[in-house]
Amino acid sequence: MADLGYGLSRVAVVGGGWSGLAAAVTLAERGVPVTVFEASRSLGGRARRVSVDGVDLDNGQHILIGAYRETLRLMRLVGADPDRLLLRLPLELRYADGFHLRAPQVPYPINLVVALLRAKGLSFAEVMNALHFMVSLRARRFRIEPDRSVARLLDDHKQSGVLRTHVWEPLCVSALNTPVDSASAQVFANVLRDSLTGGRVASDLLIARTDLGRLFPEPAADYVKARGGAIELGVPVRRVAHAPGGFRLNDAQPFSRVVIACGPHQAGPLLVQLPELADALARIGAFSYEPIVTCYLQYPESVTLPAPMLGFNGGIVQWVFDRGRLGGPKGLLAAVISASGAHEDLPKEALVSRIETELKAALGSLPTAYWSQVIAEKRATFSCRPALARPDGATVVPGLWLAGDYVAGDYPGTLESAVRSGIAAAALL
């Protein structure tokens, strides 16, 4: 590659989330010193550790799956052993109302057939409908043309009843963080393709035993610094401008290459300064966003769930994680509400009360929580709608790339999508 003036030793990554750190690690692995600029005082972006009164919490309960091969590879590269830091479970959907589906670690389609036939709460007709649905998707190579909503896709294939409310719809909301009535059927099909049919362990659930900071961001930063790179915390980049041989950040530091790896709503103000990026800016400007709300409830140490992750149906709570079974304080439960909904209109106190009421109704008698903490990421992900035009990582400006879970790709706004985009941007360098 031709040198633009400052050399590849002057590469900047704007954003210390998972995509930015994936780009930085990939560059550091190849011997390219890189500087990461992060506006906040902590790494991880929208998947980070949050400390509250001395207790380390996360801003969301992010579940990985076995198909996240690039995330798992980078974790190993930076010394964050997935086998130690992640609890690996075969795909298992266990609900408080008694529904239970568990997939064995065998190749597709045996895993799906066995899981459905053994599932508690599914009728034989629903099992056959589900198998027919997957056979139909596979026959068309998981292409949905034209793209439509997940609700429409499920209607078209007669997916109803318990199968729909306890399997397909929860999988959609968990993966795409978008309500089924407005979620992209094509992206959902991509997720089903790579998780359910992608290999013996591709559908495994990987639940963090530690906080998100220690899972990847902090080991990644150490890896970068050990190879001559720099991590600049608390340094927001407010301006990216052309300069002789490359770019100048904040009217001060020159770099020959730049990867903009912050969230789309944060990248917009930077892109508007470069007129050539009008198309990418327009695509980002058309995005809408979906929230993720996590409510932590600290109960007495004796309180525990029958599984590390338990599903709920019929209320606003979707999943509850027993953090005491995942290396956290005993009795600490994390209730998760993904995507937009009526819960957004509730004041904090009313939301906590509603969640506690739903837990008590489903689990039986529960004592009053000692304390609660609500963490709401209002722009947790972009709204993954049908035929959404997402910007490419490679821009028309030589030497400048975009990275993030929102750039064009097969996946929705997930950690794997973010990591893959960062790796791709670094590889283009």
N, C-alpha and C positions, 0 to 999 in steps of 0.2 A: 504494500500500500504506500502511496506517495505521502511524504511528510508535508503537513500543511504549515509548518513554521515552528511550532512549539514541540513537536514530536509526540509520540504516544505516551511519554511520561507525564503529559499534562491532560489527563482525562478526568472530567468531572461527572459525578452522578448526583443529580438533584433529587433528594428523597432517600431516607433511610428505612423505608419499609421493606417488605419481602422482595419486591421486584428490584429495587435499587441495590439491595445487598446481594441478590443473586447475580446482578450484573457485575458488581464490584468483586465478588468472590471469583467469578469466571475470569475476569481480567487479571486478578492477582495470581490465579493459578497459572496463567500464561506469562507471568513475569512483567505485567504492565502495572506500574504504580498508579493508583487511582485515589481521588479525593471525593469522599461522600459528604454532602451537605444535608443536614437534617435540621429543620426549623425548631423542633421540640427538643427537650432534654432527654428523651428516651427514644430507643429504636423500636421498629416494628410496625410503624404506621397504624393501619386500622386493625392490626392483629398484634397487640402489645400487652405488656404487663402494666397493671395499675395497682399502686400500693395505697391502701385505705387503712388508716389507724394502725400501721404496722403489719397489716395482713396483705400478702401479695395475692391480688386477684387478676383476672384477665378482662379486657374490654369486650370479650365475647367468647363463646365456647366453640372453637374451631375444630371440626373433626376432619382428619385426613382419611384417605382410603388407600388401599394397597396399590391402586392404579396411579397414584401420585409418584411416579418413578423419579422425576427430576427433583422434586422436593426431597425425597428420601436420599437420593444420590448426593445432593449438596449438603444435607445434614451429616452424612458420613464423611464427606470431604473435609468439613470444618471441625470434625471431632465431636459432633452431637449424635451419639449413638442412638438410632431409632429404636433398637431392641430394648434399650434401657429407659428411654424417655417416653416411649409410647406404649400404651396398652393395646395389644393387637387382639381383636376379637373377630371371629367369623361374622359375616353380615348377620346382624340380629336386631330385629325390631320387637321389643318387648313393651307392652302397654299396661298401664295401671288397670285397665278394664279386663285384662286377661288375655288379650290377643298376643300371640307369640309366633314369630317366624324366625327361623335360624337356618342359614345356608351352610352346608358342609364345605370344607376346602377341597373340592374336587372340580374338574373342568366343567365348563358350560357344554351342554345344557343340563348335565346331571345335577349340578348344584341347584339350579332353579327348580327343576322338577322335584327333587327331594325336599327342598325348602317349602314349596307350596303344598305338597302332599302331607307334610308333617305339621303344617301351620295350624295352630289352634284358633278356631273362629272362622275359617274359610269353608264355604260349601264346595262340593265337587264341581259344580257348574262354574263357580268363580275361579277355581284352579284351572279348569280347561280354557276359560276365557283369557286368563293371564298367559297361559302357554301359547295360545293362538295369537295373542297380541305380540309377544316377543318373536314368534316365528314370522309373523307378517313384517315386523320391523327389519328383521334380519334379511328377509327375502328382498327387500328394497334397499338393502345396504344402509339402513338407518337414515335414509334421505327422506325428508318431509318436504314435498313440493306441491303447492306452495306452502311456505311456513304458516303456521296458525298457532292458536293458543293451546296450551296443554289440556285445558278443559275440553276444547273442541276435539283434540286428538283422542282423548279418553272416551268422549261421546261416540266418535266415529267407530271405535273398536269395542263399544259396549262394555266398558270397564266401569262397574258400579258396585254398590254395596260396600261391605267391609274391605274388600280388595282395594277399592278406590280411596276410602277414607283413612285406611291404616297403612297402605303401601305406596300407591302411586302419588297421591297428593302430598303426603309428608316428604317423600323423596324429592319431589319437585321443589317444594318450598325450602327444604334444607339445602339443596344443591344450588338452586338459582336465586334464592332469597327474593322471590317474586310470586305474587298470588297466581294460582293456576289459571284464573280467568284471563290473565294478561301475560303469562310466561311463554317463552318461545318453545314450541314443540320440537324444533330442530335441535336446539341446544340441549333440551332434556333428552332427546334421543341419543345425542353424542355421549352424554353422561351414562345412560344405560348401556350403550355399546361398549365403553371402555371399562365400566365397573362390573356389570353382570356377565359380559361375554369376553372380557379381556384377558383371562388367565385364572389359574387356580386360586391365587391370593388377591386378585385385583379388587374383589368386592369386600375384602376385610375392612373393618372399621378400626382406625388408629386414633385412640383418645389420649391426649397429653396427660402424662403423670406429673408434669411440672408446669410452671407458668410459661407463657408464650415467649417471653424474652429469652429464657434459657433454652428454648426449643431450637431456635435458629438465629435470631438477630444478634445476640451477644457473642456466641461463638463465631459467627460470620465476621463481625467487626474485629475480633481478635485475630482471625485468620488474615484479614486484609492488612491490618497494622503490622503483623509479623512479616509481611512481604513487601514492606516499604510504602504501603498506602496510608491514608489518613482518614479519620472519622471526625467531622466537625459538627458537634452537637450545639443546638441553640443558635444556629447560623442560618436564618432564612435567606433564600435567594429570591430577590424581588425583581431582578432584571437580567435578561439574557440578550446580549446584543452582538451583532457582527463586529469582528475586529480583524486586523490584518493577520492572516494565517489561521483564523479560527473564531473564537468567541470570547467575550468578556462578561464575567459574572459580577453583578452589583457594581459595575463601572470600575472594577479594580483588578480582579484576578483573570489572567488570560488562560484559555484552554484551547487545545486543538480539536478536541472532541467533547461532546456533551450528551449525556443520557438524561432526559427528563423523566424521572420515575416517581413523581408524586401523584396524588389522586387526581382524577380528571378535573374536578372543580378547582383544584389548586394549580393544575397545569395550564388551564385556560388563560389566566392573567399573564403567564409567561409567553404563551404562543401568540397572543395578540400583538406582542412587540415585534413579531417577525411576519411581515405581510405575506410571505410565500406560503405560510401555513394556514391560510384562510380555510381550506377544505377541512383539515383536521380540526380546526377550531369550531367550524360549523357543526361537525359531527358531535363533538363534545358538548356544544351548546344545546343540542337536541336531546341530550340525556335527561332522564328523570332518575330519581334515586330511591332506594329502599332502606329502611332502618333495620337494626337488630337491637333488641332490648334484652338485657340480662339482669335478673333480679337475684341477688345473693341473699340467702336467709340462713342465719346461724342459729341452729337448734342445739339442744343438749347433745353431748357426744353419743348418747344411746340411739339417736335417730339415724336411721340408715334406710337406703332403698334396696329393693330386691335385686337390682342390677345397677351397674355404674351409670347407665343411661336408660331412662324410663320415659316412654311416650305417653302423652295425654291427648284426649280427643273430646271435642264438644265444647271447649271453653277457649280462653285466649292463650293459655299455656300449651306449648307444643312438646317440649322436651325438658326434662329435669335431670341434672347431672349430680351425682353424689360425689362431691369433691373429697370427702373423707376416704372414699375407696380409690381415689386417684392421687394419693400422696399429699392431699391438703388437710386442713383441720377437720377433725371428726365432727359430724353433725352439720357441716356446711353444705347446703344445697344451692344449686344454680339453676334457676328457671329461665328458659329461653323462649323468646317470642320473635320469630323471624318475619320479615316483610311487613308491609303496611297493613293497617287494620284499625278497628274501633278502639283498640287499646291506646292508640296515640293521643286520644282526646282525654284520657284519664289523668288527673293530677297524680303526683308521685304517691301520696298517701293512699289514695283510692286504688291505684294500681297494685301496690303491695298488699292491701287488704283483699283485693279480688284474687290475687295469686294465692295467698294463704288459704282463702276459702276454697278454691279449686283443689289445692293439695289435700286439705282436710277431707273434702268430700270423696276424693279418689283413694286416699291412703288410710282413711279412718282417723281416729283421734290423734291429733298432733298438739304438742305444747305450743305456746306462743314463742315465736322466734325472739332470741335475745336482741338481735339487731338485724337491720336489712340495709342493703345498698343497691340502688338502681343505676345501671350504666347503660346509657342509650347512645348508640352510634347512629345518628340520624341519616348519615350518608354512608352506610356500611358498604353498600355495593350499588352499581348502576342497576336500573330496572331492566331485566333481561327480557325484552319484548320481541315478538316475532319480527323477523327481517330487519333487525336493528343494524344500522350502518355504523360500525365501529372503526376508528381510525387505524391505519397501519402503523406498525412500529417504525418502519423505515420512512423517513420524511423526504420531501423534495429538497430540503436544505442539506447539502453535503456536510457530513460530520455531526449531524444531530439526529438522535433517535428518541422515540417514545417507548416507555416500558410501564407496565401496570396491568392489573387484571382486566382492564377495560379495553385494551387494544385488540385488534382483530384476531380471532382464534376460535377454536372449537368449543372452549369451555366458558362457563359463566364466571362471575367474579369470585374466584376461589384462590386459595394459596397456591395451588399448582399452576393456575393460569398466570398469576403474578410472577412466579418463579420462572416459568417458561419464557415469558416475555423478556425478563431481565437477561436470561441466558442468550436469547436470540439477539438482543441488542448488542451484547458484548461480543458475540460471535461475528457480527457484521463489522466490528471494528478491526 
